[in-house]
Amino acid sequence: MTLAERIHQQAPLATPDILRLCVQIADGLSAAHRQGVIHRDVKPANIMLEDGLERVKITDFGLARVAVENSDLTSFGDMVGTPAFMSPEQVDGESLDTRSDLFSLGCVIYAMVAGKSPFRSGNALATARKVITEPHKSLREVSPDVPMYLVEITDRLLQKNPADRYESAEALHQDLIRRLAEEHLADDESSILLRMSRVLSPDSGSKGRRTWSAMIAVLVVVVAAVEGFRIWQNGRTPQAETTKSSPDLPPTNAVQLVSVAADGSADVRSLTDAFRRILPGGTVRVVDAARYESPVRIDSADLFSNITLEATAGATLATAQGTGTPVLSIHGTPGVRIRGFTLETSGAQHAIEITGACAGLVIEDCRLRTTTPQEAVLTMMYLHGAAAGDEEAPIQLRNLRIEAGGVGIVVGGHEEAEPVSHVVITGCQIRGATREYGVPLVLMTSVREIVVTRNLLSTGTSGINLAFAEAQRAVGVEVSHNTFHNLGQFLGLPAAPDQAVRFESNLVVESSALWSSETTAATVANVRDWFHNNWWERNSGDVNTTISEIARVVAYVPLRSREWGSAEFLTPASDAPSDLPGRFSQQQSSRSSGPPSSGKQE
């Protein structure tokens, strides 16, 4: 059913239903806007309702596609869209930003109460004129029972000047979440009063009257406690690094532990339901081995800080094939811990995407794999958008098994973004598709305080690519005690080699070249001081003399197994030298206790 059909049948919709719908619509628009897409035709007919109000889908991005493919569309003054739900700037054929979609959403909210857009008229021209010149009639005039906050939200969305609307769909989304939580709280208070009045009715004799009198005090305490909880929540100071317009309220049935099983044997059946109930600092525990095909997004410091999402039986997270949506997204939420899952992708899709300030984020003991290695053109894990831990609580990626197609992990984002900083990658096994296709790890654009230690990086055109176009964009980078295996070349060098990078005590086996044959001797001289105590196993034939300048060349390294998947993969044999570097070495890095310090290493 479309929202247009629902409005036709039931308008005015109940306020909680309007809020539930609008929270999801605003969230969907926010996702589109983050990708630079303006919908341009938000209206009830383009909003689909699946399972009643539980799942909302925004459809028909046709005008957005036209705008992308024909940048001259609006330059001729053509009016495209549905006039009754268009913004004034869209009617005028002016350039648009994301706030145009917010005006349209204001018209949608209005229609859920009034049954029609506030600007609907007898013909398209008259409607367009009203959109540009006439103020809308207040929702209070249409329906006196509408809460004042919903009137104010709608009035703000329907401002003629885009600067007077919400600054973003995300800001609107957070405001709506808070209002929905308050509605739930009010419902729970009414429910408490109703249930207690029935049980403690004073019409049941003297004993009942005594019980009723005694319990009045209890009732007062309960209501006072609920009200106190609301005051405390509303008075909380929002967490740092959050874009929320106001602090969020958790649902009143929120708990510290929610168990999940698809067969109904746990508290809830889905992760969506679990995240609706979990408190900050709580644990969502998936106790079965089922496959959960719905993207997981953790993006509120107020709602989800310090939560743990764990799988105790190896559950799989995935999304519908071909969607391109990351399986797991974490944005601006500190203290999150993810462990025990298999994350599965197909085609052009990230398994995990991390953006924003995420101090203390830990992702551990997970497997990331693609079902289409040759089509996996995106990295399995992408840290960008100023993804950052801090000195005391870095982002930690631990004991991950990544079977990538194109790229295993990328650390670094767009040139205009803040550096990705304070990240530790340790104990991971990362594998590309073939020697001709794949790179286990890429550090790019701008990074600070990155530690890559005790990992196995196997199979690919190179083990690590360093993609820095400008000098000193990599500061405090340590690559130590790793084992590199089966590579076309060990390293992809940056265009600007003047970086603060240190390669220490790494082992390279079954690899063909140090770096691209086009690398000049001068470039080698510029980066020679990056390297300390690295070993290189000689391949058949002569070893390029350049390799001996940055590594100790040995004839053969005794290893228990060279087969990916073996429990003893690349572990030293009993007759291996005691000072053998690499992941399993007994040596300690000079700076293994934490992220490397900034500045060039001696």
Secondary structure as UniProt FT lines:
FT   HELIX           3..10
FT   HELIX           15..34
FT   TURN            35..36
FT   HELIX           44..46
FT   STRAND          47..50
FT   TURN            51..54
FT   STRAND          55..58
FT   HELIX           62..69
FT   TURN            71..72
FT   HELIX           73..76
FT   HELIX           83..85
FT   HELIX           88..91
FT   TURN            92..93
FT   HELIX           99..114
FT   TURN            118..119
FT   HELIX           124..133
FT   HELIX           139..142
FT   TURN            144..145
FT   HELIX           148..157
FT   HELIX           162..164
FT   HELIX           169..199
FT   TURN            202..203
FT   HELIX           205..234
FT   TURN            240..241
FT   TURN            252..253
FT   STRAND          255..260
FT   TURN            262..263
FT   HELIX           271..277
FT   STRAND          278..286
FT   STRAND          291..293
FT   STRAND          296..298
FT   HELIX           301..304
FT   TURN            305..306
FT   STRAND          308..311
FT   STRAND          316..318
FT   TURN            321..322
FT   STRAND          328..331
FT   TURN            334..335
FT   STRAND          337..339
FT   STRAND          342..345
FT   STRAND          352..355
FT   TURN            359..360
FT   STRAND          362..364
FT   STRAND          367..370
FT   HELIX           373..375
FT   STRAND          379..383
FT   STRAND          395..398
FT   STRAND          401..403
FT   STRAND          407..411
FT   TURN            415..416
FT   STRAND          420..426
FT   STRAND          429..431
FT   TURN            435..436
FT   STRAND          439..444
FT   STRAND          447..453
FT   STRAND          456..467
FT   TURN            471..472
FT   STRAND          474..480
FT   STRAND          483..492
FT   STRAND          501..504
FT   STRAND          507..509
FT   TURN            517..518
FT   HELIX           521..527
FT   HELIX           528..530
FT   STRAND          531..532
FT   STRAND          535..537
FT   HELIX           545..550
FT   STRAND          552..554
FT   TURN            564..565
FT   TURN            567..568
FT   TURN            574..575
FT   TURN            578..579
FT   TURN            583..584
FT   TURN            590..593
//
